[in-house]
Amino acid sequence: MAKKIPALKPRELIRLLLAEGCIFYREGKGDHRLYSRTVAGRKRIVPIDMGAGELSPLYVLRILRQLSFSDEEIERLLRK
């Protein structure tokens, strides 16, 4: 399991996701934005709450897992 997941602001998380090939999918309801990533021919879509001041480490990890990032990819992603 990935170690030391930090709390991130929504824009920081999006910057990391875009650097790893995720793309903006569409605006969601309220203040959510949906981002997608295609893995093994399957499209993964997750909502990110833009109104949150800071996303908890558990929330950040959940988003990364829903986008099918492996432990190694998460470690590399968070070192940036």
C-alpha positions as CSV (number, residue, x, y, z in Angstrom):
1,M,0.0,0.0,0.0
2,A,1.2,3.5,-0.8
3,K,2.7,5.3,2.2
4,K,2.2,8.8,3.5
5,I,-0.7,10.1,1.3
6,P,-0.8,13.8,2.0
7,A,-3.9,15.9,2.3
8,L,-4.2,17.9,-1.0
9,K,-6.2,20.9,-2.3
10,P,-8.5,19.9,-5.2
11,R,-6.4,21.9,-7.7
12,E,-3.2,20.2,-6.5
13,L,-4.7,16.8,-7.0
14,I,-6.0,17.7,-10.5
15,R,-2.6,19.0,-11.5
16,L,-1.1,15.6,-10.5
17,L,-3.8,13.7,-12.3
18,L,-3.4,15.7,-15.5
19,A,0.4,15.1,-15.4
20,E,-0.4,11.3,-15.4
21,G,-2.6,11.4,-18.4
22,C,-6.1,11.8,-16.8
23,I,-8.4,14.2,-18.7
24,F,-11.2,16.5,-17.8
25,Y,-14.5,14.7,-18.6
26,R,-17.2,17.2,-17.7
27,E,-18.7,19.4,-15.0
28,G,-20.7,17.5,-12.5
29,K,-23.6,18.5,-10.2
30,G,-22.8,21.3,-7.8
31,D,-19.1,22.1,-7.5
32,H,-17.9,18.7,-8.7
33,R,-15.8,18.1,-11.8
34,L,-15.4,14.6,-13.4
35,Y,-12.0,13.4,-14.6
36,S,-11.3,10.2,-16.5
37,R,-8.5,7.8,-17.2
38,T,-8.5,4.8,-19.6
39,V,-6.8,1.7,-18.2
40,A,-6.7,-1.6,-20.1
41,G,-9.4,-0.4,-22.5
42,R,-11.8,0.6,-19.7
43,K,-12.6,4.2,-19.0
44,R,-12.6,5.1,-15.3
45,I,-14.4,8.3,-14.2
46,V,-14.3,10.0,-10.8
47,P,-15.8,13.1,-9.3
48,I,-13.6,15.6,-7.5
49,D,-15.2,18.1,-5.1
50,M,-13.8,21.5,-6.1
51,G,-15.5,23.2,-3.1
52,A,-13.5,21.4,-0.5
53,G,-10.8,23.4,1.2
54,E,-8.5,20.3,1.5
55,L,-9.1,16.7,0.5
56,S,-8.3,14.2,3.3
57,P,-5.6,11.5,2.6
58,L,-8.3,8.8,2.6
59,Y,-10.3,10.7,-0.1
60,V,-7.2,11.3,-2.2
61,L,-6.3,7.5,-2.0
62,R,-9.9,6.6,-2.9
63,I,-9.8,8.7,-6.0
64,L,-6.4,7.3,-7.1
65,R,-7.7,3.7,-6.5
66,Q,-10.9,4.4,-8.5
67,L,-8.7,5.6,-11.4
68,S,-6.8,2.3,-11.1
69,F,-3.4,3.7,-10.1
70,S,-1.1,1.0,-8.8
71,D,0.9,1.4,-5.6
72,E,4.1,2.2,-7.6
73,E,2.3,4.8,-9.7
74,I,0.9,6.4,-6.6
75,E,4.3,6.6,-5.0
76,R,5.8,8.1,-8.2
77,L,2.9,10.5,-8.6
78,L,3.2,11.9,-5.0
79,R,6.9,12.4,-5.3
80,K,6.3,15.1,-8.0
